[in-house]
Amino acid sequence: YSDWLDSTKPNQTLVIHYENIKVNMRHSLRRILDFLNLEEDEGRLRCAVSHPTGLFKRDHKKTTFDNPFTPAQTEIIRISINKLNNKLKEHRKETLPTHLYKHFDSIRTR
């Protein structure tokens, strides 16, 4: 799940996580533009930030769940997250925003 980090040059890969885009879309878009060497257009940035969900979206009912994972699944997820985060750190990339993961605290503590 991390071969793409080892097989590309560091300057050819930008890692941005969906959760971070949701938290600060303007900053994320600026990072993308900078990475692609594209000129920033304030009007387009303002438009994107003011319409973050676009015109098309599903109508989801709000539901809440306790941790849906079994202890064995939780351990697999915890190990996988830690492996990927270590690989991202090794390549000096943005690490997973685990503080934003709904169930990560319960995964971390097991």
Secondary structure, DSSP 8 states (H G I E B T S, - for coil): --HHHHTS-GGG-----HHHHHH-HHHHHHHHHHHTT----HHHHHHHHH-TT-S----------S--S-HHHHHHHHHHHHHHHHHHHHTT-----GGG-TTHHHHHT-
